[in-house]
Amino acid sequence: MSSPNLPELGIKGKVIYETKNMLVIRTSKGDVRVPKDKRLFLFRLPSGKRVIVLGDKVVGRPEERVKRS
């Protein structure tokens, strides 16, 4: 939804992997690595609900985020 890097805008696909600072998104054109920092993501959950996520809030390893909450 929002990125300082214009080519990243409009990327659609499925998140297949996550590192501390990146999401790997599988698109119809291949896998794309997108930094989390300074990005705003729109995710569609399996239920169909849409969720906006501030990338700055999810920087870090998933297991560390669970400990913070």
C-alpha positions as CSV (number, residue, x, y, z in Angstrom):
1,M,0.0,0.0,0.0
2,S,2.8,2.4,0.8
3,S,6.5,2.3,0.2
4,P,9.4,4.7,-0.4
5,N,10.4,2.4,-3.4
6,L,7.8,3.0,-6.2
7,P,8.4,-0.4,-7.9
8,E,7.1,-2.2,-4.7
9,L,3.7,-0.5,-4.9
10,G,1.0,-2.9,-6.0
11,I,2.9,-6.1,-5.4
12,K,0.3,-8.9,-5.0
13,G,1.0,-12.4,-3.9
14,K,1.4,-14.7,-0.9
15,V,3.9,-14.2,1.9
16,I,6.0,-17.4,1.8
17,Y,8.9,-16.5,4.1
18,E,9.8,-13.9,6.7
19,T,13.2,-12.8,8.0
20,K,13.9,-10.2,10.6
21,N,13.8,-7.3,8.1
22,M,12.1,-8.8,5.0
23,L,9.0,-10.5,3.6
24,V,9.4,-12.8,0.7
25,I,6.2,-12.6,-1.5
26,R,5.4,-15.2,-4.2
27,T,3.9,-13.3,-7.1
28,S,2.8,-14.5,-10.6
29,K,6.2,-13.2,-11.8
30,G,8.3,-15.0,-9.1
31,D,9.4,-14.4,-5.6
32,V,10.0,-10.8,-4.5
33,R,11.9,-9.7,-1.3
34,V,10.3,-6.6,0.3
35,P,11.8,-4.8,3.3
36,K,9.4,-4.4,6.2
37,D,10.8,-1.0,7.4
38,K,9.0,2.1,6.3
39,R,6.3,0.1,4.5
40,L,2.5,-0.2,4.9
41,F,1.1,-3.6,4.0
42,L,-2.5,-4.7,3.2
43,F,-3.0,-8.4,3.9
44,R,-6.1,-10.4,3.1
45,L,-6.6,-13.1,5.7
46,P,-8.0,-16.6,4.8
47,S,-11.3,-15.4,6.2
48,G,-11.4,-12.7,3.6
49,K,-10.8,-9.9,6.1
50,R,-8.3,-7.2,5.1
51,V,-5.8,-6.0,7.6
52,I,-3.4,-3.0,7.4
53,V,0.0,-3.6,9.0
54,L,2.7,-1.1,9.6
55,G,6.0,-2.7,8.5
56,D,7.9,-0.9,11.3
57,K,5.8,-2.8,13.9
58,V,6.7,-6.2,12.5
59,V,10.5,-5.7,12.1
60,G,12.1,-8.4,14.0
61,R,12.0,-12.2,14.2
62,P,8.5,-13.6,14.5
63,E,9.4,-15.5,17.7
64,E,10.6,-12.3,19.3
65,R,7.4,-10.5,18.4
66,V,5.4,-13.1,20.3
67,K,7.5,-12.6,23.4
68,R,6.8,-8.8,23.2
69,S,3.1,-9.1,23.1
